Amino acid sequence: MKQQVKQKCFRYGGAHYPYELHIGGVKRLNLRIRSDGSIRLSVPWATSQRQIDAFLTRCGEKIADAVARIQANKSVQKPELSA
């Protein structure tokens, strides 16, 4: 079966976090926070929005910490190497 992809957003700690929701093709809920700070959530077909919201709420602190860490690493400029 083909996956369905939706752009969604959830709120945690006063901040909004956009994420890609991939529906189908997996047996369990899978959360991926990519190196660019983007968030991908893959869920089975039969997963309700209530289950998705509860999962994101449980993982909210982990997501917020990871995104903050990635943004902090981006803001630190790497020194240029001289030859």
N, C-alpha and C positions, 0 to 999 in steps of 0.2 A: 504494500500500500504506500501511497505517497504521503509525505509529511506535509502538514499544514504549518505555515510560519506566520506569526503575528508579532507586531511591535507593541509592547505594553510598557507600563510604568508602575512602580510601587513606591510607597513612601515609608521611610524608616527614620526615626530620630529627627524629623523635620526636614529631611532631604529627600529629593526625588531621584529614583534610580531607574533609568530606562533599561529594558531587557528584551531580548528576542525570545519568544515562546515558540518552541517546536513541538507540535502535537503529533504523536504517533511514532512508531519505529523503535520504541524502547519499552522495557518492562517496569522500570523504576524511575522516579524523579531524579534527574541529573542536573546539577548546577555547575556551570563553568564560568570562571572569571578569567577572561583572557588578559594577556600581557598589556594590551592597550586600555584596559579598564572596562571593556564592554562585558556585558553579562548575557549568558545564554542559559535558558532553562528548557530541558527536554522532558516531556511528560507522556505517559501512555494515553491512548485515545479516550479511555473512560474516566479521565481525571477531571473533577469538577473545579470551577473557579474558586470555590471555597477551600478545597484541598490545596490548590496552588497558593492562595493567599496565606493559608496557615503555614505552609512550608517556607515561604519567603519571610514570614514573620519570625519563624524559628531560626532562620539563617541570617536574619537582618544584621546582627552585630558582626558576623563573619564577613558579610558582603561589604558593609560600611568600612571595616578595618582594611580589607583587601584593596578596595577602591582608593581609600585615603593613602595607603602605602604606595600604590602605583602612581598616583598623582604627585606625591612627594618625591618619588624617584624621578619623575619627568621634570619637576621644577629644579632639581639639582643639576646644574650643568656640568658635564664632564670636561675636565681640563684638556686642552689640546696638547698633543704630544709633539715635541719639536725634535727634529732630526739632528 
